[in-house]
């Protein structure tokens, strides 16, 4: 899956490379696309585990985007064949709600905050997905700063932003 499109990879190739029988594969996954979603979740977990307590939002996103850019063929392959309403979006929501850069109980505060968070999360997920599918042409730092600028004002008190993140918001007039 790192070297060729998922649709061209056979379950036999996967099981041979992994040293598994087809029966074991199908006990674990319904098909190769479910395996792709599982691999995606593992990659996201690796990125999250490297988060630092005082990491700024821009720094986190730059690190996340650089990880995707460094292995863009693999991530593009995954994203092209994942149900965008499922694995990618749910993992992006998980990242957005469970990183040191976002206050932990944001969604429990009010329905308005929960809706603003969902709208931002889905919008930013779609932007990142398009960025990967289009070949990661924009600089990760620029994309991260644009994501900061798109955070709804109502969410700002709950975000942990560093000085450079605050500067981006100040340039927008907030």
C-alpha positions, 0 to 999 in steps of 0.5 A, a space after each residue: 500500500 505504500 508503493 501502489 494504489 490499494 485497488 491494485 493490491 490483492 489480499 494474497 499479496 498482503 497476506 504473503 508479505 505479512 506471513 498470514 493466511 487469508 483466513 487470519 486476514 479475514 478474521 481481522 478485516 473484512 477487506 483491504 479497505 478496512 485494513 487501510 482504515 486501520 493503518 490510517 488510525 495507527 499512523 494518526 496514533 503515532 502522530 498524537 503520541 508525539 504531541 507535547 504538552 505545551 505544543 502550539 496548534 500551528 506546531 502540532 499541525 505543521 508536524 502532522 502535515 510534515 508527516 503526511 508530506 514525507 510519505 504523501 504517496 502512502 497517505 494519498 493512497 489511503 485517502 483515495 480509498 477511504 470512505 471520507 465520512 468515516 475513518 479520515 474524518 473520525 480520526 481528524 475529529 479525534 485529533 482535534 478533540 484529544 490533543 494538548 492544544 485544545 481544551 479537553 471539555 470543549 464539547 461539553 460546554 454548550 451546543 453552540 461550541 460543539 457545533 462550531 467545533 464540528 464545523 471547523 473540524 470537518 472543514 479543516 479535515 476536508 482542506 487537509 484531505 484535498 491538500 494530500 490528494 493534490 500532492 501536498 503542494 502548499 507549504 505545511 506551515 502556510 496551511 497550518 496558519 490558514 487553518 488557524 485563521 479559519 478557527 471560529 472566534 467562539 472557539 478561540 478562548 478554548 484553544 491553546 495558541 502560541 505567540 505565532 498563532 496569536 500573531 496570525 489571529 491578530 493579522 485577521 483582526 481578532 
